[in-house]
Amino acid sequence: MGDRRPPRPEGRKTSLPAVRRLLRKWDRLHIQEGVLKRKVTERHTGLSLSQIVVPMSKTQELWEKYHNTSGHIGVAKMEALLRKAFYWPGMTTNLREWAATCVGCVQQKRGPEVRAPLVPIVTSYPLETVAIDYLSLGRHCDTYPYLLVMTDLFSKYGWAIPTRDQTAATTTRVLWCHLIQPWGCPERILSNQGAAFESSLVAQLCSLYGCTKVRTTPYRPQGNGACERFNKTLLSLLGTLSQEDQVHWPDHLPTLLQMYNNTIHETTGLTPHFVMFGRHACLPVETAVGAPPLTQRHDLEGWVHKHNQTLHKVYQQVAAKTRESRMRDKDRPCGRCIRSSCHSSSCNPRTEKRTASS
């Protein structure tokens, strides 16, 4: 379409509204391998994207494929996920209309619970502080009635490992096998004062790797707010599974976690995966619908330069967005008065390492 001129104004008047909106983006449109595409620059990352312009007759079918495989995420997150590879005029309006009629969304989604946080935990890079907690599914007949959930406080990247119990031995094994071995040991591990987390086994593991173990104030789950929010999200995602899939939920957990980590987080404005790795992941649903690849080709030197630029911009945005979030939370009215003694130093990740006893 490079040398072709846009239609004259009088010709546009006879076009459908969606076509007229598309023609306003004429300079961004191009044809690649017979497919109409739209060039854009991703606002938060600076990456150049080539979005497929989806025919209006195929838009709802595309949405259904993404929506049903992503844990029925909200409109804003779904739009961000789709816009990595696709575009059509009126996308936002369509997504709102379709989500409003989705039975799974109506049954599972609830309004946000407004809570004022305790002491904000400031982080500057991935794996600086990882918060951990146990989530009980309330179904003790299951083979795995619990999940050990872990959240990186900077990137919001999440892990969830099914467990048979909440013992110190299980906690230590999961931390070592699923966090420390594949990802490296974080500088700090934040937890509540549950017996498993305060055990000598966990203390020895932290001592072995030079990791600081910090804890929240007793009976104040808000002190580990990141995990509390992640727990709520996990329960919502698991609740979107069909009755048949509910029986085998551990088999579907990796897929749900993948979608969580590749969905825009409302605090950072980016996906946890992108903040952690500096690149978008390739998802099965994108391959299935023929989405264009998101990774640009570079030589080694060019890739390193571009990757450093991307990470620098990402870290700046995460820091800025997190500050904005803290300021909004600070101005929220509390539901009840909290005495200053609740703001104990044990909520502060800079607390010196303590030796816990079992």
C-alpha positions in Angstrom: 0.0 0.0 0.0 3.1 2.2 0.0 2.4 4.1 -3.2 -1.3 4.0 -3.1 -3.2 7.1 -2.1 -6.0 7.0 0.4 -9.6 7.2 -0.9 -11.0 10.6 -1.5 -13.2 12.2 1.2 -16.3 11.7 -0.9 -15.5 8.0 -1.2 -15.1 7.6 2.5 -18.6 8.9 3.2 -20.1 5.8 1.5 -18.0 3.4 3.6 -19.0 1.6 6.8 -18.1 3.3 10.1 -15.5 0.7 10.9 -13.9 1.2 7.5 -13.8 5.0 7.9 -12.1 4.6 11.3 -9.5 2.3 9.7 -8.9 4.8 6.8 -7.9 7.4 9.3 -4.9 5.2 10.1 -3.9 4.9 6.4 -0.3 5.9 7.0 0.2 3.0 9.4 -1.4 0.3 7.1 0.6 -2.0 4.9 0.2 -5.4 3.3 2.6 -8.2 4.2 2.3 -11.6 2.5 -1.3 -10.8 1.5 -2.3 -9.8 5.0 -3.4 -6.3 6.0 -1.4 -5.0 8.9 -1.0 -1.9 11.1 2.3 -0.6 12.3 2.4 0.7 15.9 4.9 1.3 18.6 4.1 -0.2 22.0 3.8 2.7 24.4 5.4 1.2 27.5 8.2 -0.8 25.9 9.0 1.1 22.7 8.8 -2.1 20.7 7.6 -1.9 17.1 4.6 -4.1 16.5 2.9 -5.2 13.3 -0.8 -5.9 14.1 -3.0 -8.0 11.9 -6.2 -6.0 11.0 -8.9 -8.5 11.8 -12.0 -8.7 9.6 -15.1 -7.7 11.7 -16.7 -11.0 11.0 -13.8 -12.8 12.8 -13.3 -10.5 15.8 -15.7 -12.2 18.3 -14.3 -15.7 17.4 -10.8 -14.4 18.0 -11.8 -12.9 21.3 -13.5 -16.2 22.4 -10.3 -18.2 21.8 -8.2 -15.8 23.8 -10.8 -15.3 26.5 -11.5 -19.0 27.1 -7.8 -19.8 27.4 -6.7 -16.9 29.6 -8.8 -17.4 32.7 -11.5 -14.9 31.7 -9.4 -11.9 32.4 -10.9 -8.4 32.4 -11.4 -6.1 29.5 -8.3 -3.9 29.9 -6.0 -6.9 30.3 -7.6 -8.7 27.4 -7.3 -5.7 25.2 -3.6 -5.3 26.0 -3.1 -9.0 25.3 -4.9 -8.8 21.9 -3.2 -5.6 20.8 0.2 -7.2 20.8 -0.8 -8.9 17.6 -4.2 -7.8 16.4 -6.3 -4.6 15.8 -9.8 -3.7 14.6 -11.8 -0.5 14.9 -14.0 -0.4 17.9 -12.0 -3.1 19.8 -12.5 -1.6 23.3 -16.3 -1.3 22.8 -16.6 -4.8 21.5 -14.6 -6.3 24.3 -16.8 -4.6 26.9 -20.0 -5.9 25.3 -18.8 -9.4 24.9 -17.4 -9.6 28.5 -20.6 -8.3 29.9 -22.5 -11.3 28.4 -19.9 -14.0 29.4 -21.5 -16.3 31.9 -18.1 -17.4 33.3 -17.1 -13.8 34.0 -20.4 -12.9 35.7 -20.2 -15.9 37.9 -16.6 -15.5 39.0 -15.7 -11.8 39.1 -16.5 -9.7 42.1 -15.9 -6.1 42.9 -12.5 -5.1 44.3 -12.2 -5.1 48.1 -10.7 -1.8 49.2 -8.1 -2.2 51.8 -5.4 0.2 53.0 -1.9 -1.3 53.0 0.5 -1.3 55.9 4.2 -0.5 55.2 5.0 -0.3 51.5 7.8 -2.5 50.4 10.1 -0.8 47.9 12.0 -3.0 45.4 14.2 -2.0 42.5 14.8 -5.1 40.4 13.5 -8.7 39.9 14.1 -11.3 42.5 15.1 -8.7 45.1 12.2 -9.7 47.3 9.9 -12.7 46.8 6.8 -13.1 49.0 5.5 -16.5 49.8 2.3 -17.9 51.3 0.2 -21.0 51.5 -3.2 -21.1 49.8 -5.7 -23.7 51.0 -8.3 -24.7 48.4 -10.7 -25.9 51.1 -11.0 -29.3 49.5 -9.1 -31.8 51.7 -10.2 -34.7 49.6 -7.9 -33.5 46.8 -4.5 -35.1 46.4 -3.0 -31.6 46.7 -5.2 -29.5 49.0 -2.7 -26.6 49.2 -0.7 -24.3 47.0 2.6 -22.7 48.0 2.4 -19.4 46.1 5.4 -17.1 45.5 5.4 -13.6 44.0 8.3 -11.4 42.9 7.4 -8.0 44.3 9.1 -6.1 41.5 8.0 -7.8 38.4 4.8 -9.4 39.9 5.9 -12.7 38.4 4.0 -15.5 40.2 4.6 -19.2 40.9 2.2 -21.7 42.5 3.2 -25.2 43.5 0.6 -27.8 44.6 1.5 -29.5 47.9 0.1 -32.3 50.0 0.8 -30.5 53.3 2.2 -27.3 54.8 5.2 -28.8 56.7 8.6 -27.2 57.0 10.1 -30.0 54.9 7.7 -29.4 52.1 8.2 -25.7 52.2 12.0 -26.0 52.1 11.8 -28.5 49.2 9.5 -26.4 47.1 11.6 -23.2 47.7 14.8 -25.1 46.7 13.4 -27.0 43.7 11.0 -24.5 42.2 12.6 -21.1 43.1 16.2 -21.2 44.1 17.4 -23.9 41.7 15.9 -22.7 38.4 15.8 -18.9 39.2 18.5 -18.3 41.7 18.0 -17.3 45.3 16.3 -13.9 46.0 17.9 -11.4 48.3 14.9 -11.5 50.7 12.0 -13.9 51.3 8.9 -12.4 52.9 6.3 -14.5 54.6 3.8 -14.5 57.5 4.8 -16.1 60.8 3.4 -19.5 60.0 5.2 -22.4 61.6 6.5 -23.8 58.3 8.0 -20.4 57.3 9.5 -19.8 60.8 11.1 -23.3 61.0 14.8 -24.0 61.4 14.8 -25.8 58.0 13.8 -22.6 56.2 16.2 -20.6 58.3 19.1 -23.0 57.3 18.2 -22.8 53.6 18.2 -19.0 53.8 21.5 -19.0 55.7 23.1 -21.4 53.1 22.3 -19.0 50.2 22.8 -15.7 52.2 19.1 -14.8 51.9 17.4 -12.6 54.4 14.2 -14.0 55.8 11.7 -11.3 56.8 8.2 -11.6 58.2 4.9 -9.7 58.5 3.1 -8.6 61.7 1.0 -11.4 63.2 -2.6 -11.5 62.2 -2.2 -8.8 59.6 -2.4 -10.6 56.1 -2.2 -7.1 54.5 1.5 -7.1 55.3 1.9 -9.7 52.6 -0.5 -8.0 50.3 1.1 -9.2 47.0 0.5 -12.8 47.9 -3.0 -12.1 49.2 -3.9 -10.5 45.8 -2.2 -13.4 43.9 -4.2 -15.9 46.0 -7.4 -14.1 45.1 -6.4 -14.1 41.4 -5.5 -17.8 41.5 -8.8 -18.8 43.0 -10.6 -16.8 40.4 -8.6 -18.4 37.6 -9.2 -21.9 39.0 -12.9 -21.1 39.3 -13.1 -20.5 35.5 -12.3 -24.2 34.8 -15.2 -26.4 33.8 -16.6 -29.0 36.2 -14.7 -31.7 34.4 -11.4 -29.8 34.5 -11.9 -28.9 38.2 -11.2 -32.5 39.1 -7.8 -32.4 37.4 -7.0 -28.8 38.3 -3.2 -29.4 38.9 -2.9 -30.4 35.2 -4.4 -27.0 34.2 -2.5 -24.9 36.7 0.7 -24.4 34.5 -1.5 -23.0 31.7 -3.3 -20.6 34.1 0.0 -19.4 35.5 1.4 -18.8 32.0 -1.6 -16.6 31.2 -1.3 -14.8 34.5 2.4 -14.0 33.9 1.7 -12.9 30.3 -1.2 -10.6 31.2 -0.8 -6.9 31.9 -0.6 -6.3 35.7 -2.6 -3.3 36.8 0.2 -1.9 39.0 3.1 -1.9 36.5 1.2 -1.7 33.2 3.3 -4.5 31.8 3.2 -8.3 31.9 5.2 -10.0 34.7 7.0 -12.0 32.0 8.1 -8.9 30.1 9.4 -7.2 33.2 11.3 -10.4 34.2 12.8 -11.2 30.8 12.6 -8.1 28.7 10.7 -9.8 25.9 7.2 -11.1 25.2 6.5 -14.8 25.5 5.1 -16.7 22.5 1.8 -18.2 23.7 0.0 -21.2 22.2 -3.1 -19.3 21.4 -1.1 -16.8 19.4 0.4 -19.6 17.3 -3.0 -21.2 16.9 -4.6 -18.0 15.4 -1.6 -17.1 13.3 -0.4 -14.0 15.3 2.8 -12.5 13.9 6.0 -13.1 16.0 6.7 -10.4 18.6 10.5 -10.9 18.7 12.5 -8.7 16.2 15.6 -10.1 14.5 18.9 -8.6 15.5 22.5 -9.5 15.3 24.2 -10.3 18.6 25.4 -6.7 19.2 22.2 -5.2 18.1 20.2 -7.6 20.3 22.2 -6.8 23.4 21.9 -3.0 22.8 18.1 -3.2 22.2 17.6 -5.6 25.2 19.5 -3.2 27.5 17.4 -0.3 26.3 14.2 -2.2 26.8 15.0 -3.3 30.3 16.1 0.2 31.3 12.8 1.6 30.1 10.8 -1.2 31.7 12.5 -0.8 35.1 11.9 3.0 35.0 8.2 2.5 34.2 7.7 -0.2 36.9 9.3 2.1 39.5 7.2 5.1 38.4 3.9 3.1 38.3 4.6 1.5 41.6 5.2 4.9 43.2 1.9 6.1 41.7 0.1 3.0 43.1 1.6 3.6 46.6 0.4 7.2 46.5 -3.1 6.2 45.6 -3.2 3.6 48.3 -1.9 6.1 50.8 -4.8 8.4 50.2 -7.4 5.7 50.6 -9.5 5.9 53.7 -8.9 3.0 56.1 -11.9 0.9 57.2 -10.8 1.1 60.7 -8.1 2.8 62.8 -4.8 0.8 62.9 -2.5 1.5 65.8 1.0 2.5 65.1 2.2 -0.7 66.9 0.9 -2.7 63.9 3.5 -1.0 61.8 6.2 -3.1 63.3 9.7 -3.3 61.9 9.0 -6.9 61.0 7.0 -5.7 58.0 10.1 -3.9 56.6 12.1 -5.9 54.2 15.2 -4.2 55.4 14.9 -5.9 58.7 18.1 -7.7 59.6 18.1 -11.5 59.2 16.8 -13.4 62.2 17.3 -17.0 63.1 14.0 -18.8 63.4 13.3 -21.8 65.5 11.1 -24.7 64.6 
